[in-house]
Amino acid sequence: TVISTGIAADLDFGDYLDFLVSDPKTDSILLYIEGIQDARKFMSGLKAAARIKPVIVLKVGRHDAGAAASMSHTGALVGSDATFSAALSRSGVIRVETVSEMFSAAKCLSSRYRPSPAMSFTPTSSMNNLLDHKQMPIPELTPISPAALMRTCSTPTYQGGRLAIITNGGGPGVMAADKATDLNIDLAEFTECTYAALNKVLPNVWSHGNPVDVIGEAPPSRYRDAIDICLSDPGVDGAVVILTPQAMTNPEGVAEAVVELASQHQKPIITSWMGGTQVESGRVLFRQAKIPTCRTLESAVEAFGFIATYHKNQQLLLQTPAQSSRQHDPPDVDGARMIIESALAEKRSVLTEPEAYAVLGAFRIPAVRNGVARSATEALIIAESIGLSSTKPVAMKILSHDISHKSDAGGVRLNITDAESVRSNYRELIDTVKKTCPEASIEGVTVEAMFKSSSGRELLVGL
């Protein structure tokens, strides 16, 4: 089904998402977006849809030129692209930048590897007796394959983004690794058990690392063993398997081995059979088995990235902030309104810093200790009352109704740690601002504690 919203005069994205999420004939939702009119309804519909069906978003207007073109085209307000991306990251959807990426992502998420929010690796029944090696040690005389032996080291678990690359050509392997780095996809680090198992099934000249180069003439059995061992590693979340047609290769035979393995592992396998008619029969097998296959290795790495991103964003969708155990006093709405009305009565559109702190306090939002000084001595008294020291520095900012961007006027001093610096910075602030903004009315200097936190985030809120 294709739906064009036009200028969204009556129905918008939120309405369409509410319909599509309950439509039994809709398996996936692809969105082309220029702008959002009702953000609350859009986000509500998007999150509801993403819990049930894959949602892929192509948002244009990422740069100023595109945003201006979108405005002239539909009149849509594009808004901040960074804000849009941040909102999408916790909505359980995938964002793409091109039409080809959109359909590539759709193909991946319609394959057998659409991960659920709580996707985890489930061992096959034939492997169950091998996983708990502490309770069931393997007898020395029992024949066992290297892959099965490696599985006894630990139980593999799907985490989302650690990639193993298996190839019969060194060059394509390096190119795939470069592409993974470009996309911020981590190459998996194999365990010692994995290396030991690979050493038993691969020639001595194999790459001994990730990417795993199984050497050009690799038969289907060698590919099968290498892929099986890598996917059984607990530090591997998926594999990109590359085949370059060479004199001794059997593209269709290797494809059959991959299809067989795909039924034994839940971790995604993305394939790239490079070439034309010589490898087409292998691609047909992959399509029949719903295993994502790409003509280029770069597209294969991108495909793994889409699956990993979808899994990560689905996890973020299910995360909610813990309920606060603190008891808060009810906000003083009338007090906050009086402060704002006083500023408006003076024909001001921006609150001063003390006024802003007072409004925060009225709504019981914690703020750093602060005070207004009208002399160097007052500034020192306030700083000392805050707890001025080398580990508790203060900040000093000019206070003026006429100056809203204090840094531009040279009216900010940070990380002040001693008494003499407080007094000298007070005088410097006043002198500097008088020169840069001679017509501004200076009421004093705000002194406040510097807040530092290893997990702190800076958030700019405009109201």
C-alpha positions in Angstrom: 0.0 0.0 0.0 1.3 3.5 -0.9 -0.1 6.5 1.0 0.7 10.1 0.0 -0.1 12.5 2.8 0.0 15.6 0.5 0.2 18.7 2.7 -1.5 16.8 5.6 -4.3 19.3 5.8 -6.6 16.9 7.7 -4.7 13.6 8.3 -1.0 13.4 9.2 1.6 10.8 10.0 0.2 10.0 13.4 -3.2 9.1 11.9 -1.7 6.9 9.2 0.6 5.1 11.7 -2.4 4.3 13.9 -4.1 2.7 10.9 -1.1 0.8 9.6 -0.2 -0.7 12.9 -3.5 -2.6 13.1 -3.7 -3.4 9.3 -3.3 -7.2 9.0 -2.0 -6.8 5.4 0.9 -4.5 6.4 4.1 -6.2 7.5 6.5 -3.3 7.4 6.2 0.5 7.3 8.4 2.8 5.2 8.1 6.5 5.8 9.4 9.4 3.7 9.2 12.5 5.9 9.9 16.2 5.1 8.4 17.7 8.3 6.3 16.9 11.3 3.2 19.0 12.3 2.1 17.2 15.4 5.2 15.8 17.1 3.3 14.3 20.1 0.9 12.3 17.9 3.7 11.3 15.5 5.9 10.0 18.3 3.0 8.1 20.0 2.0 6.5 16.7 5.6 5.7 15.8 6.4 4.0 19.1 3.2 1.9 18.9 3.9 0.8 15.4 7.6 0.0 16.1 6.6 -2.4 18.9 4.8 -4.6 16.4 6.2 -4.0 12.9 9.5 -2.8 11.5 9.5 0.9 10.7 12.1 2.5 8.4 12.3 6.3 8.2 13.8 8.4 5.4 13.9 12.0 6.7 15.0 14.7 4.3 16.1 18.3 5.0 19.2 17.1 7.0 21.0 20.2 5.9 20.0 23.9 5.5 19.7 23.8 1.7 17.4 20.7 1.8 15.3 22.2 4.7 14.7 25.3 2.7 13.7 23.3 -0.4 11.3 21.3 1.7 9.7 24.4 3.1 9.1 25.8 -0.4 7.7 22.4 -1.5 5.2 21.6 1.1 5.4 24.3 3.7 6.6 21.8 6.3 8.7 23.0 9.1 11.7 20.6 9.0 13.2 21.4 12.4 16.5 20.3 13.9 17.8 17.1 12.3 19.8 16.3 15.4 16.7 16.5 17.5 14.8 14.3 15.1 17.5 11.7 15.1 17.7 11.7 18.9 13.9 11.1 19.1 14.0 8.3 16.6 16.8 6.5 18.4 14.5 5.7 21.3 11.5 4.9 19.1 12.5 1.4 17.9 12.9 2.4 14.3 15.7 2.5 11.7 16.6 5.8 10.0 18.2 5.7 6.6 19.5 8.5 4.3 18.8 7.3 0.8 16.1 5.4 -1.1 18.5 2.5 -1.8 19.2 2.2 1.9 15.5 2.3 2.7 14.8 -0.7 0.4 17.9 -2.5 1.5 16.9 -2.2 5.2 13.4 -3.3 4.3 14.8 -6.4 2.6 16.9 -7.3 5.6 14.0 -6.8 8.1 11.7 -8.9 6.0 14.2 -11.8 6.1 14.5 -14.5 8.7 16.6 -12.2 10.8 14.1 -9.7 12.1 15.3 -9.6 15.8 12.7 -9.2 18.5 13.3 -6.8 21.4 14.6 -9.6 23.6 16.3 -11.7 20.9 18.8 -14.1 22.3 20.7 -17.1 20.9 18.9 -20.4 21.3 21.1 -23.5 20.8 19.7 -26.3 18.7 18.7 -29.6 20.3 21.8 -31.3 18.9 24.0 -28.9 20.7 22.4 -28.9 24.1 24.6 -31.7 25.5 27.7 -29.7 24.6 26.9 -26.4 26.2 27.3 -27.1 29.9 30.9 -28.2 29.9 31.4 -27.9 33.6 28.7 -30.4 34.5 29.3 -32.6 31.4 33.0 -32.8 30.5 33.7 -34.2 27.1 35.5 -37.6 27.3 38.9 -37.6 25.7 38.0 -40.5 23.4 34.7 -39.0 22.1 35.0 -37.8 18.5 33.9 -34.2 18.3 34.1 -31.5 15.6 36.2 -28.4 16.2 33.1 -26.2 16.1 31.3 -28.3 18.7 34.4 -28.3 20.9 34.6 -24.5 20.7 30.9 -24.3 21.8 31.8 -25.9 25.1 33.7 -22.8 26.2 30.5 -20.7 26.7 27.0 -20.2 25.7 26.8 -17.6 22.8 24.4 -14.7 23.4 23.2 -12.2 20.8 24.2 -8.7 21.7 23.6 -6.8 18.5 26.6 -5.4 16.8 29.8 -7.5 16.8 30.6 -8.7 13.3 32.6 -11.6 12.0 33.7 -11.5 8.3 34.4 -14.8 6.5 35.9 -14.6 3.0 37.9 -16.5 0.5 39.7 -13.3 -0.7 42.0 -11.2 1.4 41.2 -8.0 -0.4 37.4 -8.1 -0.1 37.8 -9.0 3.6 39.9 -5.8 4.2 37.4 -3.7 2.3 34.5 -5.2 4.3 36.4 -4.4 7.5 37.0 -0.8 6.4 33.3 -0.4 5.6 32.4 -1.8 9.0 34.6 0.8 10.7 33.1 3.6 8.6 29.6 2.5 9.9 30.9 2.2 13.5 30.3 -1.6 13.5 32.6 -3.4 15.8 34.6 -6.3 14.4 34.2 -9.3 16.8 37.2 -10.3 18.9 37.4 -14.1 18.9 38.1 -16.2 22.0 41.0 -18.5 22.3 38.6 -21.5 21.9 37.5 -20.0 18.5 41.1 -19.6 17.3 41.9 -23.2 18.4 38.9 -24.5 16.5 39.6 -22.5 13.4 43.3 -23.7 13.4 42.0 -27.3 13.1 39.8 -26.7 10.1 41.7 -24.0 8.1 45.0 -24.1 6.3 48.1 -22.9 8.2 48.2 -19.8 6.0 44.7 -18.5 7.0 44.5 -14.9 8.3 44.5 -15.8 12.0 42.2 -12.9 12.7 38.9 -11.2 11.8 38.3 -11.1 8.8 38.7 -14.9 8.5 40.3 -15.6 5.2 39.6 -19.3 4.4 41.8 -19.1 1.3 40.7 -18.8 -2.3 40.1 -22.5 -3.2 38.0 -23.1 0.0 35.5 -26.0 -0.6 31.9 -25.9 0.9 33.0 -27.9 4.0 35.7 -25.4 4.9 33.3 -22.5 4.6 30.7 -24.4 6.7 33.2 -25.2 9.5 34.5 -21.6 9.6 31.1 -20.0 9.7 29.8 -22.5 12.3 32.8 -21.9 14.6 32.5 -18.1 14.3 28.8 -17.9 15.0 29.3 -20.2 18.0 31.7 -17.6 19.6 29.9 -15.7 22.4 31.6 -12.5 21.2 30.1 -12.7 17.7 26.6 -11.4 16.9 26.5 -12.1 13.2 28.5 -12.8 10.1 29.0 -11.4 6.6 30.1 -14.2 4.3 31.8 -13.2 1.1 32.6 -15.4 -1.9 34.8 -14.4 -4.8 34.5 -16.9 -7.8 37.8 -18.5 -8.5 38.9 -21.5 -10.5 38.4 -24.0 -7.6 35.4 -22.5 -5.9 31.9 -24.0 -5.9 29.5 -21.0 -5.3 26.3 -23.1 -5.3 27.8 -25.7 -3.0 29.0 -23.1 -0.5 25.6 -21.5 -0.7 23.9 -24.8 0.2 26.3 -25.1 3.2 25.3 -21.5 4.4 21.6 -22.3 4.0 22.1 -25.4 6.1 23.9 -23.5 8.8 21.3 -20.7 8.9 18.7 -23.2 10.2 21.1 -24.0 13.1 21.9 -20.5 14.2 19.7 -17.5 15.1 22.5 -15.1 14.6 22.2 -13.3 11.3 24.2 -14.4 8.2 24.5 -11.8 5.4 26.0 -13.0 2.1 27.8 -11.4 -0.8 28.4 -13.6 -3.7 30.6 -11.3 -5.9 30.2 -11.8 -9.6 27.5 -12.4 -12.3 26.1 -15.6 -13.8 28.7 -17.8 -12.3 27.3 -17.2 -8.8 23.7 -16.5 -9.6 22.5 -20.0 -8.6 23.9 -19.3 -5.1 21.9 -16.1 -4.8 18.7 -17.9 -5.8 19.2 -20.4 -2.9 19.7 -17.5 -0.5 16.5 -15.7 -1.7 14.5 -19.0 -1.4 15.9 -19.4 2.2 15.2 -15.7 3.1 18.8 -15.1 3.8 19.9 -11.5 2.9 22.2 -11.5 -0.1 23.9 -8.5 -1.7 25.9 -8.1 -4.9 28.5 -5.9 -3.2 30.3 -6.5 0.1 29.7 -2.9 1.2 25.9 -3.5 0.9 26.3 -6.7 2.9 28.0 -4.9 5.7 25.4 -2.1 5.6 22.7 -4.8 5.8 24.2 -6.2 9.0 24.3 -2.7 10.4 20.6 -2.3 9.7 19.8 -5.5 11.6 22.1 -4.5 14.5 20.6 -1.0 14.7 17.1 -2.3 14.7 17.9 -4.6 17.6 19.6 -1.8 19.6 16.7 0.6 18.9 14.1 -2.0 19.9 16.0 -2.4 23.2 16.0 1.4 23.7 12.2 1.5 23.0 11.5 -0.8 25.9 13.7 1.1 28.4 11.8 3.5 30.6 13.2 5.7 33.4 13.0 4.3 36.9 10.2 5.7 39.0 11.5 8.3 41.4 11.3 7.4 45.0 11.6 11.1 46.1 8.5 12.9 47.4 8.2 16.3 45.7 6.3 19.3 47.1 3.7 20.6 44.7 4.9 23.3 42.3 4.2 27.0 43.1 2.6 27.8 39.8 1.3 31.2 40.9 4.7 32.3 42.1 6.4 31.3 38.8 3.6 33.1 36.9 4.1 36.3 38.9 7.9 36.3 38.1 7.2 35.9 34.4 4.5 38.5 34.4 6.8 40.9 36.1 9.4 40.5 33.3 6.7 40.9 30.6 5.4 44.0 32.3 8.9 45.5 31.9 8.6 44.5 28.2 11.3 41.9 28.5 11.2 38.5 26.6 14.2 37.0 28.5 14.5 36.3 32.2 17.6 37.2 34.1 19.6 34.3 35.6 18.2 34.9 39.2 14.7 35.0 37.8 15.2 31.8 35.8 16.6 30.1 39.0 13.5 31.3 40.9 11.2 29.8 38.3 13.1 26.5 38.5 12.7 26.6 42.3 9.0 27.3 42.0 8.7 24.0 40.1 11.0 22.2 42.6 13.8 21.6 40.0 17.2 21.5 41.8 19.7 24.2 40.8 23.2 25.1 41.8 23.7 27.5 44.7 24.0 31.1 43.5 23.7 34.7 44.5 23.9 38.2 43.0 26.8 40.4 44.0 27.0 44.2 43.5 30.5 44.6 44.6 33.7 42.6 44.7 33.3 42.0 48.4 29.8 40.7 48.0 31.0 38.4 45.3 33.6 37.0 47.6 31.1 36.5 50.4 28.7 34.6 48.1 31.6 32.4 46.7 32.8 31.5 50.2 29.2 30.7 51.3 28.9 28.3 48.3 32.1 26.5 49.5 34.8 28.0 47.2 37.9 25.8 46.9 40.1 24.1 44.4 37.6 21.2 44.2 34.5 23.5 44.3 35.1 26.3 41.8 32.5 29.0 41.0 31.4 30.7 37.9 30.7 34.4 37.6 28.4 36.0 35.0 27.4 39.5 34.3 23.8 40.4 35.3 22.0 42.8 32.9 18.5 43.0 31.4 20.1 44.2 28.2 22.5 41.3 27.6 21.1 37.9 26.9 24.3 36.3 25.3 26.8 36.9 28.1 29.7 35.1 26.5 29.5 37.2 23.4 29.9 40.3 25.5 32.8 38.8 27.5 30.6 38.6 30.6 31.4 35.0 31.8 34.3 33.6 33.9 34.5 29.9 34.8 36.5 27.7 37.1 37.4 30.3 39.7 39.0 28.6 42.7 40.4 31.2 45.1 39.4 34.4 46.8 41.7 36.8 45.0 40.5 35.5 41.6 36.9 36.2 42.7 37.7 39.8 43.5 39.8 40.4 40.4 37.3 38.7 38.0 34.4 40.8 39.4 36.3 44.0 38.4 37.3 42.5 35.0 33.8 41.5 34.2 32.4 45.0 34.9 35.2 46.7 32.9 35.0 44.3 30.0 31.2 44.6 29.6 31.2 48.3 29.8 33.6 48.4 26.8 31.8 45.8 24.7 28.2 47.0 25.6 28.5 50.6 26.7 24.8 51.2 26.6 23.9 48.2 28.7 22.6 48.7 32.2 24.7 46.5 34.5 23.0 45.4 37.7 25.8 43.2 39.2 27.4 39.8 38.8 25.8 36.4 39.4 28.1 34.0 41.4 27.2 30.3 41.2 28.7 26.9 41.9 30.2 25.0 39.0 28.6 21.6 38.5 30.7 18.7 37.4 29.6 15.1 36.8 31.3 12.2 35.0 27.9 11.3 33.6 26.5 14.8 33.2 24.8 16.0 30.0 24.3 19.5 28.8 20.7 20.3 27.7 19.5 23.6 26.3 15.8 24.3 26.9 14.0 27.1 25.2 10.5 28.2 26.5 
